[in-house]
Amino acid sequence: RKTVYGPKVTRIDNFFSVVMGILLHLVPMTLVGVSISKERERMTFEQLIMTPISSRDIVLSKLIAYSIMTISDMIVTFWIAVEFFNVNIKGKFPDLLILSALLLLDSVSIGLLISVISKNQLQAYQTATFFFIPSMLFSGFFMPTEYLSPQAQNISKLLPLYYFLRAFRNIQLRGWTIYDNLWQVFILSVQTIFFLLLAIKLLRLKVD
């Protein structure tokens, strides 16, 4: 396996993972975060829960809808980065797509949880922003997490973006495969299931 590092990695190559992190984490988490709270403010949520559907149907339908929308943006961003900015990708493109889709599902699940517990859109925006700030500080956005204090590194290991950035850079810059990043894939999958089930549980409690 050939590892690319040092002067062979341009600034835009290194910054590409950050752009994808913002696109796949902050954007969908914020958009989904206001979805249910917006319906509450517009008094349409009561009509929704009167229909013969369960809280699981509501959460999963929003998960699918927002995921499809963001996946389209993700593919376009990949194409623009490679075609117009000559971003260097050493690994396989399908591996990056799989990893990106996992972060997207994780982010949408967190957004759904935020939307369920928020009483209005402003609270949802604030909660999403509050959640994203630690991701920027402790996930490797600005500096390697190895330079952080042990306490900060413990916080990093709770954040989805930490695992995404490590795996994404391994594939993009070092040419690793998705199988070389199974631990990151496992953590993102577990977090997605946890946040999704928690959102369904709390939404059911509010409906009842």
Residue pairs with C-beta under 8 A, 6 or more apart in sequence:
1 174
1 175
1 176
2 90
2 174
2 175
3 174
3 175
4 88
4 90
4 173
4 174
4 175
5 173
5 174
9 88
9 173
10 88
12 85
12 86
12 87
13 87
13 88
13 172
13 173
14 169
14 173
16 81
16 87
16 172
17 165
17 168
17 169
17 172
18 141
18 165
19 77
19 81
20 74
20 77
20 100
20 168
21 103
21 135
21 139
21 141
21 161
21 164
21 165
21 168
23 70
23 73
23 74
23 77
24 70
24 74
24 100
24 103
24 104
24 107
24 164
25 103
25 106
25 107
25 132
25 135
25 160
25 161
25 164
26 107
26 128
26 132
26 135
27 70
27 73
28 66
28 67
28 70
28 104
28 107
28 108
28 111
29 107
29 108
29 110
29 111
29 114
29 128
29 131
29 132
30 111
30 124
30 125
30 128
30 129
31 66
31 111
32 62
32 66
32 107
32 108
32 111
32 112
32 114
32 115
33 111
33 112
33 114
33 115
33 118
33 124
33 125
33 127
33 128
34 115
34 118
34 121
34 124
34 125
35 62
35 66
35 111
35 112
35 115
36 45
36 58
36 62
36 112
36 115
36 116
36 118
36 203
37 115
37 118
37 119
37 120
37 121
37 123
37 124
38 121
39 45
39 48
40 119
40 120
41 120
41 121
48 58
49 58
49 207
54 204
55 200
55 203
55 204
55 207
56 200
58 203
59 112
59 116
59 196
59 199
59 200
59 203
62 108
62 112
63 105
63 108
63 109
63 112
63 196
66 108
66 111
67 101
67 104
67 105
67 108
70 104
70 108
71 101
71 104
74 97
74 100
74 101
74 104
75 97
78 93
78 96
78 97
81 87
82 89
88 172
88 173
89 96
89 171
89 172
90 171
90 172
90 173
90 174
90 175
91 170
91 171
91 172
91 174
91 175
91 176
91 177
92 171
92 177
92 178
95 171
95 177
95 178
96 168
96 171
96 172
98 178
98 185
99 164
99 167
99 168
99 171
99 178
99 181
99 184
99 185
99 188
100 164
100 168
102 164
102 185
102 188
102 189
102 192
103 160
103 161
103 164
103 188
105 192
106 160
106 188
106 191
106 192
106 195
107 160
109 191
109 192
109 195
109 196
109 199
110 131
110 160
110 195
111 128
112 195
112 196
112 199
113 195
113 198
113 199
113 202
114 124
114 127
114 128
114 131
115 124
115 199
116 199
116 202
116 203
116 206
117 127
117 202
118 124
118 127
134 155
134 159
135 141
135 159
135 160
135 161
135 162
136 142
137 152
138 145
138 148
138 152
138 153
138 155
138 156
138 159
138 162
139 145
139 156
139 159
139 161
139 162
139 165
140 156
140 161
140 162
140 165
140 166
141 161
141 165
145 152
145 153
145 156
145 162
146 153
148 156
156 162
160 187
160 188
160 191
163 183
163 184
163 187
163 188
164 184
164 188
166 181
166 184
167 181
167 184
167 185
170 176
170 180
170 181
171 177
171 178
171 181
178 185
